Amino acid sequence: MPADWTDRLWAAYERDLFAAPPADRLFNPYRDEDPEHDAAGPAGGAAATRRANLRAALDAVARAAPGGRPDVLVVAEAPGPWGCRFSGVPFTNERQLLDPAFPVDGQPSSARFAATGEPIKEYSGSIYWGAMLPHWGRFWTWNAVPLHPHKAGEPLTIRTPGVREVRRWHGLLAETVDALRPARVVAVGRKAEGALQEVGAGPVYVRHPSQGGATRFREGIAALWAGLDG
């Protein structure tokens, strides 16, 4: 079965996301670079790396999915400063991309890695993949807000995106749901839940793994898969 969903999503990303300019306290990791934190090189090099990583993730899921299409869409809130901000792949950090056991083969984009050879890692991505990896191929992960929300003057921080910032991306979120036609849509956190409800996706809520939520996240994900496969 052709993975037409990947072509549709990629076209939507190219149209709506990759050229989207940054906004106040929002960094577009697929378009822009911070010379202090992103690897030096040709203009667009770090952003191009992150786009390539995202494409690699799409293709890897399509190859592994039963019938070529995942049956679960997982939506988180937004890229974090140590994960998707540098990897381009939601809930994924640079260390995971370099792990031969990880199903997505990608490259780091950070100045830290370029200077030291040490990839960036972060907590939430490790918790997420610990619960999800046994079901690899059956899910696609996305962010309700695909830009990184940070505090003013502090580019490697995280803040909760505002209502207008979330609504700005409702169109791309709705198209993601429509392209996949998943059996289940999962919201990781309340912001993602609200966004999915507003586009009519009817999400199942699970606790975000950060800030003490790891156990409840694992329990929610286990219940999800048990309900699908039971």
C-alpha positions as CSV (number, residue, x, y, z in Angstrom):
1,M,0.0,0.0,0.0
2,P,1.5,3.3,-1.0
3,A,2.3,5.6,2.0
4,D,0.2,8.4,0.6
5,W,-0.2,9.9,4.1
6,T,3.5,10.7,4.2
7,D,3.4,12.6,0.9
8,R,0.3,14.5,2.1
9,L,1.9,15.4,5.4
10,W,5.2,16.4,3.9
11,A,3.4,18.7,1.4
12,A,1.5,20.3,4.3
13,Y,4.8,20.8,6.3
14,E,6.4,22.3,3.3
15,R,3.5,24.6,2.6
16,D,2.5,25.7,6.2
17,L,5.5,25.0,8.5
18,F,8.9,25.1,6.9
19,A,8.6,28.7,5.6
20,A,6.7,30.0,8.6
21,P,8.5,33.0,10.2
22,P,9.2,32.9,13.9
23,A,6.9,34.9,16.1
24,D,7.5,36.6,19.5
25,R,9.0,34.0,21.8
26,L,8.5,31.2,19.2
27,F,11.4,29.6,17.3
28,N,10.9,27.7,14.1
29,P,13.4,24.8,14.2
30,Y,12.6,23.8,10.6
31,R,13.4,27.3,9.2
32,D,15.6,29.3,11.5
33,E,18.9,29.0,13.3
34,D,20.5,30.6,16.4
35,P,24.2,31.1,15.8
36,E,24.9,30.6,19.5
37,H,23.1,27.2,19.8
38,D,22.9,25.8,16.3
39,A,25.8,24.2,14.5
40,A,27.7,26.6,12.2
41,G,27.8,25.9,8.5
42,P,26.0,26.9,5.3
43,A,22.9,29.1,5.8
44,G,20.0,26.8,6.6
45,G,22.3,23.9,7.5
46,A,21.0,23.1,11.0
47,A,17.4,23.7,9.9
48,A,17.9,21.5,6.9
49,T,19.2,18.8,9.2
50,R,16.1,19.0,11.3
51,R,13.8,18.8,8.2
52,A,15.8,15.8,7.0
53,N,15.4,14.1,10.4
54,L,11.6,14.7,10.3
55,R,11.5,13.2,6.8
56,A,13.5,10.2,8.0
57,A,11.0,9.7,10.8
58,L,8.0,9.8,8.4
59,D,9.7,7.2,6.1
60,A,10.7,5.0,8.9
61,V,7.2,4.8,10.3
62,A,5.8,4.1,6.8
63,R,8.2,1.2,6.3
64,A,7.3,-0.3,9.7
65,A,3.5,0.3,9.8
66,P,1.2,-2.6,9.2
67,G,-0.3,-1.8,5.8
68,G,1.9,1.2,5.5
69,R,-0.2,3.4,7.8
70,P,0.0,3.9,11.6
71,D,-3.3,3.5,13.5
72,V,-2.5,5.9,16.3
73,L,-1.7,9.6,16.2
74,V,0.0,11.0,19.3
75,V,-0.1,14.8,19.8
76,A,2.1,16.6,22.3
77,E,2.1,20.3,23.1
78,A,5.2,21.8,21.5
79,P,8.9,21.2,20.9
80,G,11.0,21.3,24.0
81,P,14.4,23.0,24.2
82,W,16.5,19.8,24.5
83,G,14.5,17.5,22.2
84,C,12.6,18.4,19.1
85,R,14.1,21.9,19.1
86,F,17.4,20.3,17.9
87,S,16.3,16.9,16.5
88,G,13.2,18.1,14.5
89,V,11.4,15.0,15.6
90,P,8.7,15.3,18.3
91,F,9.7,13.7,21.7
92,T,13.1,12.8,20.3
93,N,16.6,14.1,21.2
94,E,20.0,14.0,19.5
95,R,21.3,11.1,21.5
96,Q,18.4,8.9,20.4
97,L,19.0,9.8,16.7
98,L,22.6,8.5,17.1
99,D,21.6,5.3,18.9
100,P,21.9,2.3,16.4
101,A,18.9,0.7,18.2
102,F,16.6,3.7,17.7
103,P,14.3,3.3,14.7
104,V,15.0,6.7,13.2
105,D,18.4,7.4,11.8
106,G,19.2,11.1,12.0
107,Q,21.8,13.7,12.7
108,P,22.4,16.3,15.5
109,S,22.1,20.0,14.7
110,S,23.3,21.6,17.9
111,A,26.4,23.7,18.4
112,R,27.1,21.6,21.5
113,F,27.4,18.4,19.4
114,A,29.5,20.2,16.8
115,A,31.9,21.5,19.4
116,T,32.1,18.5,21.8
117,G,30.7,15.4,20.0
118,E,28.3,15.0,22.8
119,P,24.6,14.9,21.7
120,I,21.9,16.6,23.6
121,K,19.6,14.4,25.7
122,E,16.5,15.1,27.7
123,Y,14.2,13.3,30.1
124,S,10.7,13.3,28.5
125,G,11.9,11.8,25.2
126,S,13.4,8.8,27.1
127,I,10.2,8.2,29.0
128,Y,8.1,8.6,25.9
129,W,10.0,6.1,23.8
130,G,10.4,3.7,26.6
131,A,6.6,3.3,26.5
132,M,6.0,3.6,22.8
133,L,8.9,1.8,21.2
134,P,7.4,-1.7,21.5
135,H,4.6,-0.4,19.3
136,W,6.9,1.1,16.7
137,G,5.2,1.5,13.3
138,R,1.8,1.9,14.7
139,F,1.9,5.6,15.6
140,W,2.9,9.0,14.4
141,T,3.9,11.7,16.8
142,W,3.2,15.4,16.3
143,N,3.0,18.7,18.2
144,A,-0.1,20.9,18.4
145,V,2.3,23.9,18.1
146,P,5.3,22.9,15.9
147,L,7.3,25.9,16.9
148,H,9.4,26.0,20.1
149,P,7.8,28.4,22.7
150,H,10.4,30.0,24.9
151,K,10.7,32.8,27.5
152,A,11.7,36.2,26.2
153,G,15.5,36.5,25.9
154,E,16.0,32.8,27.0
155,P,16.0,30.7,23.9
156,L,16.6,27.4,25.6
157,T,13.7,27.5,28.0
158,I,10.1,26.3,27.6
159,R,6.8,28.0,28.3
160,T,3.2,27.1,27.8
161,P,1.9,28.4,24.4
162,G,-1.0,30.8,24.5
163,V,-4.4,30.3,23.1
164,R,-3.8,32.3,19.9
165,E,-0.5,30.5,19.3
166,V,-2.2,27.1,19.5
167,R,-5.1,28.2,17.3
168,R,-2.6,29.4,14.7
169,W,-1.8,25.7,14.0
170,H,-5.2,24.2,14.0
171,G,-5.3,23.9,10.3
172,L,-2.1,21.8,10.1
173,L,-3.3,19.7,13.1
174,A,-6.6,19.0,11.4
175,E,-4.9,18.0,8.2
176,T,-2.6,15.7,10.1
177,V,-5.6,13.9,11.6
178,D,-7.3,13.8,8.2
179,A,-4.2,12.4,6.4
180,L,-3.7,9.6,8.9
181,R,-7.3,8.7,9.6
182,P,-6.1,7.0,12.8
183,A,-8.1,4.6,14.9
184,R,-7.1,6.6,18.0
185,V,-5.9,10.1,18.6
186,V,-3.9,10.6,21.8
187,A,-3.3,13.9,23.5
188,V,-0.2,14.1,25.7
189,G,-1.1,16.9,28.1
190,R,-4.1,19.3,28.4
191,K,-3.0,21.8,25.8
192,A,-2.8,19.1,23.1
193,E,-6.1,17.8,24.3
194,G,-7.8,21.2,23.9
195,A,-6.3,21.7,20.5
196,L,-7.5,18.3,19.3
197,Q,-11.0,18.8,20.7
198,E,-11.2,22.1,18.9
199,V,-10.5,20.4,15.5
200,G,-13.0,17.7,16.3
201,A,-10.5,14.8,16.7
202,G,-12.0,13.3,19.9
203,P,-8.7,12.6,21.7
204,V,-7.8,10.2,24.5
205,Y,-6.0,12.1,27.2
206,V,-2.8,10.9,28.8
207,R,-0.6,12.7,31.3
208,H,2.6,14.4,30.0
209,P,5.7,12.5,31.3
210,S,7.5,15.6,32.5
211,Q,7.2,17.1,36.0
212,G,6.5,13.9,37.8
213,G,4.1,12.5,35.3
214,A,6.1,9.5,34.1
215,T,4.2,6.8,35.9
216,R,0.8,8.2,34.9
217,F,2.0,8.6,31.3
218,R,3.1,5.0,31.2
219,E,-0.2,3.8,32.7
220,G,-2.2,5.8,30.2
221,I,-0.2,4.5,27.2
222,A,-0.5,0.9,28.4
223,A,-4.3,1.3,28.7
224,L,-4.4,2.8,25.2
225,W,-2.7,-0.2,23.6
226,A,-4.6,-2.7,25.7
227,G,-7.9,-1.1,24.5
228,L,-6.8,-1.2,20.9
229,D,-5.5,-4.8,21.0
230,G,-7.8,-6.3,23.6
